[in-house]
Amino acid sequence: MRTKETWIYRAGLVCPSGQRGIVDRVVTYPGEIYRLAAQGGRWRITRWSSGEGTLQQD
């Protein structure tokens, strides 16, 4: 099975000067590959490869 996932990480920063900021980091994996196997009436992931990812950070 081939899929795409996007993860968003949000961090709140407090600087020594007292200023605050929010930073977002977006990671996208456009070509993930999962290998699944049926086991006991359920599906189980037997192999996973994230492939190449892209990082967008502000």
N, C-alpha and C positions, 0 to 999 in steps of 0.2 A: 504494500500500500504506500502511495506517495502522498505527502501532505505538506502544508505550509503552516508555520507557527510564528507568531509575533509576541515577544515578551517586552513589557514596559516596566522599568525599574524607576521609582521616584524616590528621591532623597531630599530631606530637609537639612540644610546646612546652617550652622550658626558659626559665624566668624569671630575671631578674637575681638574685633572692634564692636561687636554686638549686632552687626548687620545679619539679616537672615536671607536665605535664598532657597529656591527649589530647583533641583536639577533632574531632568528626565533623560533616561538612556533607553533607547528602543533597539532591540535586537531582533532581526528577522531571519528565519531559516526557510528559504523558499523551496528547498528540494529535499525535505526529510524523507527517509525511507524506513518503513517499519516492516518487519517480517513477523507475521502472526501464525500461531498454531492453535488448532482446536484441542482443548484438553478438558475432559470431564464436562462437556456441554457448555464450556466457556471459552473465550478467546484469550490467549496469553501472548505477550510480546516476547519473541525469542531473540530478535536482533533489532538494533536501532542505530541509525546513522544520521547525524544532523546535517551533514554536508556543509557546504560553504555558507557562511552567514554574513549579514551586513549589519554594521553598527552605526546608529545615528545618535549623536550626543550633543546637547546644547551646553 
